[in-house]
């Protein structure tokens, strides 16, 4: 029995754990060959700092050399759980710039490197991972929320540019997710878990696996007439 992504080569950034790992597993289950890029990759993955132009180009070249091309790009890498919640007046400029580099510039770099490879194959699917926070105006993480709002705008504008190439660009915005990275910061769970669950229509913890179905759908032929869209996956905390 054939799967929906048989023969496709997918790159997942930040794919070693958490939401990225769940997405990589989901794409693989649909038949895709998955290249995981991470600062701490699995043994068969690719080490890359996606905020580094040189690393991103090397990653792209190595994936193509190993697998023959790239059809799917999941821009998942980002900074979140390690960021302290605090008033915006207390955010150091250096930290602001680091968040923008890792959460936004990284997507510019990966798309710039990968899109020519997708054009060679006649099209492709790009899914950018944003967050529900910009839709709700969450306070005390201004750099993070701003970066995730920028991803929505980035998705829309890039989709317009790439439609003629048969390259679809969409976005998925998860709610507060109990992922491995979050679990390493109990103070984040203590601050956000209960308030997030109580605000949802579906009142339970959000897990990485909850995000996978939407991402996989956007990478399959079932979504061949969908581009420039943002799907909020948060258990009905925000209706978008």
C-alpha positions as YAML, in Angstrom:
chain: A
units: angstrom
residues:
- id: 1
  name: UNK
  ca: [0.00, 0.00, 0.00]
- id: 2
  name: UNK
  ca: [1.46, 3.35, -1.02]
- id: 3
  name: UNK
  ca: [1.63, 6.26, 1.40]
- id: 4
  name: UNK
  ca: [0.93, 9.88, 0.61]
- id: 5
  name: UNK
  ca: [4.57, 11.00, 0.66]
- id: 6
  name: UNK
  ca: [6.32, 8.05, -0.98]
- id: 7
  name: UNK
  ca: [9.46, 9.19, -2.78]
- id: 8
  name: UNK
  ca: [9.50, 12.65, -1.17]
- id: 9
  name: UNK
  ca: [12.54, 14.07, 0.61]
- id: 10
  name: UNK
  ca: [11.73, 16.21, 3.64]
- id: 11
  name: UNK
  ca: [13.94, 18.44, 5.79]
- id: 12
  name: UNK
  ca: [12.79, 19.16, 9.35]
- id: 13
  name: UNK
  ca: [14.73, 21.81, 11.28]
- id: 14
  name: UNK
  ca: [14.85, 21.45, 15.05]
- id: 15
  name: UNK
  ca: [13.77, 17.89, 14.45]
- id: 16
  name: UNK
  ca: [15.67, 16.07, 17.19]
- id: 17
  name: UNK
  ca: [13.01, 16.42, 19.90]
- id: 18
  name: UNK
  ca: [9.60, 17.84, 20.74]
- id: 19
  name: UNK
  ca: [7.28, 19.04, 18.00]
- id: 20
  name: UNK
  ca: [10.00, 18.70, 15.36]
- id: 21
  name: UNK
  ca: [10.64, 15.07, 16.24]
- id: 22
  name: UNK
  ca: [6.92, 14.29, 16.16]
- id: 23
  name: UNK
  ca: [6.59, 15.93, 12.73]
- id: 24
  name: UNK
  ca: [9.61, 14.03, 11.40]
- id: 25
  name: UNK
  ca: [8.08, 10.74, 12.59]
- id: 26
  name: UNK
  ca: [4.73, 11.67, 11.05]
- id: 27
  name: UNK
  ca: [6.26, 12.45, 7.65]
- id: 28
  name: UNK
  ca: [8.27, 9.24, 7.75]
- id: 29
  name: UNK
  ca: [5.13, 7.25, 8.53]
- id: 30
  name: UNK
  ca: [3.63, 8.64, 5.31]
- id: 31
  name: UNK
  ca: [6.57, 7.37, 3.29]
- id: 32
  name: UNK
  ca: [8.86, 10.40, 3.18]
- id: 33
  name: UNK
  ca: [12.61, 10.19, 3.59]
- id: 34
  name: UNK
  ca: [13.28, 12.65, 6.42]
- id: 35
  name: UNK
  ca: [16.48, 14.61, 7.02]
- id: 36
  name: UNK
  ca: [16.55, 15.94, 10.58]
- id: 37
  name: UNK
  ca: [18.58, 19.11, 11.11]
- id: 38
  name: UNK
  ca: [19.40, 20.18, 14.65]
- id: 39
  name: UNK
  ca: [22.13, 21.57, 16.85]
- id: 40
  name: UNK
  ca: [22.15, 18.13, 18.48]
- id: 41
  name: UNK
  ca: [21.00, 15.81, 15.70]
- id: 42
  name: UNK
  ca: [20.34, 12.08, 15.91]
- id: 43
  name: UNK
  ca: [23.08, 9.79, 14.52]
- id: 44
  name: UNK
  ca: [21.64, 9.87, 10.97]
- id: 45
  name: UNK
  ca: [20.76, 13.57, 11.10]
- id: 46
  name: UNK
  ca: [22.53, 16.77, 10.10]
- id: 47
  name: UNK
  ca: [24.11, 19.23, 12.50]
- id: 48
  name: UNK
  ca: [23.20, 22.80, 11.64]
- id: 49
  name: UNK
  ca: [22.67, 26.18, 13.27]
- id: 50
  name: UNK
  ca: [19.83, 27.45, 11.10]
- id: 51
  name: UNK
  ca: [20.62, 31.06, 11.99]
- id: 52
  name: UNK
  ca: [23.99, 30.61, 10.20]
- id: 53
  name: UNK
  ca: [24.02, 31.23, 6.46]
- id: 54
  name: UNK
  ca: [26.98, 28.90, 5.98]
- id: 55
  name: UNK
  ca: [25.41, 26.09, 8.01]
- id: 56
  name: UNK
  ca: [22.14, 26.31, 6.10]
- id: 57
  name: UNK
  ca: [23.83, 26.14, 2.71]
- id: 58
  name: UNK
  ca: [25.97, 23.21, 3.83]
- id: 59
  name: UNK
  ca: [22.90, 21.44, 5.20]
- id: 60
  name: UNK
  ca: [21.05, 21.88, 1.91]
- id: 61
  name: UNK
  ca: [23.99, 20.64, -0.14]
- id: 62
  name: UNK
  ca: [24.52, 17.61, 2.12]
- id: 63
  name: UNK
  ca: [20.84, 16.60, 2.02]
- id: 64
  name: UNK
  ca: [20.79, 16.84, -1.77]
- id: 65
  name: UNK
  ca: [24.05, 14.91, -2.03]
- id: 66
  name: UNK
  ca: [22.75, 12.13, 0.23]
- id: 67
  name: UNK
  ca: [19.13, 11.93, -0.92]
- id: 68
  name: UNK
  ca: [19.03, 13.50, -4.40]
- id: 69
  name: UNK
  ca: [16.80, 16.51, -3.78]
- id: 70
  name: UNK
  ca: [14.37, 18.27, -1.43]
- id: 71
  name: UNK
  ca: [10.57, 18.30, -1.78]
- id: 72
  name: UNK
  ca: [9.39, 19.33, 1.68]
- id: 73
  name: UNK
  ca: [10.79, 21.85, 4.17]
- id: 74
  name: UNK
  ca: [9.49, 22.12, 7.73]
- id: 75
  name: UNK
  ca: [10.83, 25.26, 9.42]
- id: 76
  name: UNK
  ca: [10.40, 24.25, 13.03]
- id: 77
  name: UNK
  ca: [13.62, 25.32, 14.80]
- id: 78
  name: UNK
  ca: [13.18, 28.17, 17.24]
- id: 79
  name: UNK
  ca: [13.82, 29.63, 20.69]
- id: 80
  name: UNK
  ca: [11.05, 29.54, 23.26]
- id: 81
  name: UNK
  ca: [11.24, 27.62, 26.53]
- id: 82
  name: UNK
  ca: [14.65, 29.01, 27.49]
- id: 83
  name: UNK
  ca: [13.37, 32.60, 27.32]
- id: 84
  name: UNK
  ca: [12.45, 34.30, 30.58]
- id: 85
  name: UNK
  ca: [9.03, 35.94, 30.77]
- id: 86
  name: UNK
  ca: [9.57, 39.60, 31.68]
- id: 87
  name: UNK
  ca: [8.42, 43.13, 30.82]
- id: 88
  name: UNK
  ca: [9.62, 44.25, 27.42]
- id: 89
  name: UNK
  ca: [11.69, 47.03, 29.01]
- id: 90
  name: UNK
  ca: [13.86, 44.34, 30.61]
- id: 91
  name: UNK
  ca: [14.63, 42.38, 27.41]
- id: 92
  name: UNK
  ca: [18.27, 42.91, 26.38]
- id: 93
  name: UNK
  ca: [18.76, 43.96, 22.77]
- id: 94
  name: UNK
  ca: [21.19, 41.09, 22.27]
- id: 95
  name: UNK
  ca: [18.48, 38.59, 23.31]
- id: 96
  name: UNK
  ca: [15.92, 40.29, 21.03]
- id: 97
  name: UNK
  ca: [18.27, 39.96, 18.07]
- id: 98
  name: UNK
  ca: [19.05, 36.33, 18.87]
- id: 99
  name: UNK
  ca: [15.35, 35.46, 18.92]
- id: 100
  name: UNK
  ca: [14.82, 37.18, 15.57]
- id: 101
  name: UNK
  ca: [17.84, 35.38, 14.09]
- id: 102
  name: UNK
  ca: [16.80, 31.92, 15.24]
- id: 103
  name: UNK
  ca: [13.02, 32.25, 14.81]
- id: 104
  name: UNK
  ca: [12.74, 34.40, 11.67]
- id: 105
  name: UNK
  ca: [16.04, 34.88, 9.80]
- id: 106
  name: UNK
  ca: [16.52, 31.11, 9.90]
- id: 107
  name: UNK
  ca: [13.39, 30.64, 7.78]
- id: 108
  name: UNK
  ca: [14.62, 33.21, 5.28]
- id: 109
  name: UNK
  ca: [17.94, 31.37, 5.03]
- id: 110
  name: UNK
  ca: [16.47, 27.88, 4.73]
- id: 111
  name: UNK
  ca: [13.90, 28.91, 2.14]
- id: 112
  name: UNK
  ca: [16.51, 30.81, 0.14]
- id: 113
  name: UNK
  ca: [18.74, 27.74, 0.07]
- id: 114
  name: UNK
  ca: [16.05, 25.10, -0.50]
- id: 115
  name: UNK
  ca: [13.68, 26.78, -2.99]
- id: 116
  name: UNK
  ca: [16.10, 26.44, -5.95]
- id: 117
  name: UNK
  ca: [16.22, 22.68, -5.21]
- id: 118
  name: UNK
  ca: [12.43, 22.53, -5.15]
- id: 119
  name: UNK
  ca: [12.25, 24.37, -8.46]
- id: 120
  name: UNK
  ca: [14.51, 21.69, -9.95]
- id: 121
  name: UNK
  ca: [11.91, 19.10, -8.94]
- id: 122
  name: UNK
  ca: [8.93, 21.05, -10.25]
- id: 123
  name: UNK
  ca: [7.50, 22.21, -6.93]
- id: 124
  name: UNK
  ca: [7.43, 21.58, -3.20]
- id: 125
  name: UNK
  ca: [5.82, 22.16, 0.17]
- id: 126
  name: UNK
  ca: [7.06, 24.52, 2.87]
- id: 127
  name: UNK
  ca: [5.45, 24.57, 6.32]
- id: 128
  name: UNK
  ca: [6.56, 27.19, 8.84]
- id: 129
  name: UNK
  ca: [5.88, 26.63, 12.54]
- id: 130
  name: UNK
  ca: [4.58, 29.77, 14.23]
- id: 131
  name: UNK
  ca: [2.61, 30.00, 17.50]
- id: 132
  name: UNK
  ca: [-0.81, 30.92, 18.78]
- id: 133
  name: UNK
  ca: [0.74, 33.74, 20.85]
- id: 134
  name: UNK
  ca: [0.60, 36.55, 18.24]
- id: 135
  name: UNK
  ca: [-3.12, 35.97, 17.73]
- id: 136
  name: UNK
  ca: [-3.78, 36.33, 21.46]
- id: 137
  name: UNK
  ca: [-1.28, 39.12, 22.19]
- id: 138
  name: UNK
  ca: [0.45, 37.20, 24.96]
- id: 139
  name: UNK
  ca: [2.42, 39.62, 27.19]
- id: 140
  name: UNK
  ca: [5.92, 39.40, 28.72]
- id: 141
  name: UNK
  ca: [7.51, 37.59, 25.77]
- id: 142
  name: UNK
  ca: [7.51, 40.47, 23.31]
- id: 143
  name: UNK
  ca: [10.47, 39.28, 21.24]
- id: 144
  name: UNK
  ca: [9.10, 35.74, 20.93]
- id: 145
  name: UNK
  ca: [5.54, 36.85, 20.11]
- id: 146
  name: UNK
  ca: [6.82, 39.38, 17.57]
- id: 147
  name: UNK
  ca: [8.98, 36.76, 15.90]
- id: 148
  name: UNK
  ca: [6.08, 34.34, 15.62]
- id: 149
  name: UNK
  ca: [3.84, 37.04, 14.17]
- id: 150
  name: UNK
  ca: [6.53, 37.78, 11.60]
- id: 151
  name: UNK
  ca: [6.40, 34.13, 10.51]
- id: 152
  name: UNK
  ca: [2.74, 34.50, 9.55]
- id: 153
  name: UNK
  ca: [3.54, 37.54, 7.41]
- id: 154
  name: UNK
  ca: [6.60, 35.79, 5.95]
- id: 155
  name: UNK
  ca: [4.42, 32.83, 4.98]
- id: 156
  name: UNK
  ca: [1.86, 34.98, 3.16]
- id: 157
  name: UNK
  ca: [4.38, 37.02, 1.21]
- id: 158
  name: UNK
  ca: [6.54, 34.05, 0.24]
- id: 159
  name: UNK
  ca: [3.48, 32.08, -0.87]
- id: 160
  name: UNK
  ca: [2.69, 34.89, -3.35]
- id: 161
  name: UNK
  ca: [6.23, 34.74, -4.74]
- id: 162
  name: UNK
  ca: [6.38, 30.98, -5.15]
- id: 163
  name: UNK
  ca: [2.92, 30.06, -6.39]
- id: 164
  name: UNK
  ca: [4.05, 30.18, -10.01]
- id: 165
  name: UNK
  ca: [6.73, 27.60, -9.17]
- id: 166
  name: UNK
  ca: [4.26, 25.11, -7.74]
- id: 167
  name: UNK
  ca: [5.73, 25.65, -4.28]
- id: 168
  name: UNK
  ca: [3.14, 25.88, -1.50]
- id: 169
  name: UNK
  ca: [3.97, 27.88, 1.64]
- id: 170
  name: UNK
  ca: [1.78, 27.44, 4.71]
- id: 171
  name: UNK
  ca: [2.02, 27.92, 8.45]
- id: 172
  name: UNK
  ca: [0.94, 25.99, 11.54]
- id: 173
  name: UNK
  ca: [0.54, 27.82, 14.86]
- id: 174
  name: UNK
  ca: [0.50, 25.51, 17.90]
- id: 175
  name: UNK
  ca: [-0.71, 26.47, 21.34]
- id: 176
  name: UNK
  ca: [1.31, 25.88, 24.51]
- id: 177
  name: UNK
  ca: [2.69, 22.39, 23.99]
- id: 178
  name: UNK
  ca: [4.14, 20.04, 26.61]
- id: 179
  name: UNK
  ca: [7.25, 19.16, 24.62]
- id: 180
  name: UNK
  ca: [10.68, 17.92, 25.71]
- id: 181
  name: UNK
  ca: [12.09, 21.44, 25.57]
- id: 182
  name: UNK
  ca: [9.29, 22.80, 27.73]
- id: 183
  name: UNK
  ca: [9.63, 19.95, 30.22]
- id: 184
  name: UNK
  ca: [13.23, 21.01, 30.81]
- id: 185
  name: UNK
  ca: [11.85, 24.28, 32.25]
- id: 186
  name: UNK
  ca: [9.38, 23.47, 35.06]
- id: 187
  name: UNK
  ca: [8.88, 27.18, 35.73]
- id: 188
  name: UNK
  ca: [7.38, 27.58, 32.24]
- id: 189
  name: UNK
  ca: [4.95, 24.72, 32.84]
- id: 190
  name: UNK
  ca: [4.00, 26.16, 36.21]
- id: 191
  name: UNK
  ca: [3.31, 29.58, 34.70]
- id: 192
  name: UNK
  ca: [1.42, 28.53, 31.59]
- id: 193
  name: UNK
  ca: [0.01, 25.00, 31.77]
- id: 194
  name: UNK
  ca: [-3.15, 25.52, 33.82]
- id: 195
  name: UNK
  ca: [-4.07, 28.87, 32.28]
- id: 196
  name: UNK
  ca: [-3.63, 27.42, 28.79]
- id: 197
  name: UNK
  ca: [-5.72, 24.32, 29.42]
- id: 198
  name: UNK
  ca: [-8.53, 26.27, 31.07]
- id: 199
  name: UNK
  ca: [-8.74, 28.68, 28.11]
- id: 200
  name: UNK
  ca: [-9.17, 25.86, 25.55]
- id: 201
  name: UNK
  ca: [-12.40, 24.51, 24.16]
- id: 202
  name: UNK
  ca: [-10.77, 21.05, 24.36]
- id: 203
  name: UNK
  ca: [-9.46, 21.22, 27.92]
- id: 204
  name: UNK
  ca: [-6.37, 19.02, 28.08]
- id: 205
  name: UNK
  ca: [-2.64, 19.30, 27.62]
- id: 206
  name: UNK
  ca: [-1.42, 19.85, 24.07]
- id: 207
  name: UNK
  ca: [1.21, 17.31, 23.02]
- id: 208
  name: UNK
  ca: [3.64, 17.40, 20.07]
- id: 209
  name: UNK
  ca: [1.58, 14.70, 18.34]
- id: 210
  name: UNK
  ca: [-1.40, 17.07, 18.20]
- id: 211
  name: UNK
  ca: [0.43, 19.24, 15.67]
- id: 212
  name: UNK
  ca: [1.47, 16.44, 13.32]
- id: 213
  name: UNK
  ca: [-1.76, 15.82, 11.41]
- id: 214
  name: UNK
  ca: [-2.07, 19.40, 10.16]
- id: 215
  name: UNK
  ca: [1.58, 19.57, 9.10]
- id: 216
  name: UNK
  ca: [1.46, 16.24, 7.27]
- id: 217
  name: UNK
  ca: [-1.78, 17.24, 5.52]
- id: 218
  name: UNK
  ca: [-0.17, 20.44, 4.22]
- id: 219
  name: UNK
  ca: [2.69, 18.38, 2.75]
- id: 220
  name: UNK
  ca: [0.46, 15.94, 0.84]
- id: 221
  name: UNK
  ca: [-1.42, 16.20, -2.46]
- id: 222
  name: UNK
  ca: [-4.60, 16.68, -0.38]
- id: 223
  name: UNK
  ca: [-3.41, 20.28, 0.18]
- id: 224
  name: UNK
  ca: [-2.42, 21.02, -3.42]
- id: 225
  name: UNK
  ca: [-4.80, 24.01, -3.56]
- id: 226
  name: UNK
  ca: [-3.81, 25.44, -0.18]
- id: 227
  name: UNK
  ca: [-1.13, 28.11, 0.16]
- id: 228
  name: UNK
  ca: [-0.46, 31.20, 2.25]
- id: 229
  name: UNK
  ca: [-2.60, 29.91, 5.10]
- id: 230
  name: UNK
  ca: [-2.07, 29.66, 8.86]
- id: 231
  name: UNK
  ca: [-3.73, 26.87, 10.82]
- id: 232
  name: UNK
  ca: [-3.98, 27.48, 14.56]
- id: 233
  name: UNK
  ca: [-3.73, 24.15, 16.41]
- id: 234
  name: UNK
  ca: [-4.47, 24.93, 20.05]
- id: 235
  name: UNK
  ca: [-7.54, 22.97, 21.13]
- id: 236
  name: UNK
  ca: [-9.82, 25.89, 20.39]
- id: 237
  name: UNK
  ca: [-8.18, 28.52, 22.56]
- id: 238
  name: UNK
  ca: [-8.24, 30.97, 19.67]
- id: 239
  name: UNK
  ca: [-10.67, 30.78, 16.72]
- id: 240
  name: UNK
  ca: [-8.87, 31.89, 13.57]
...
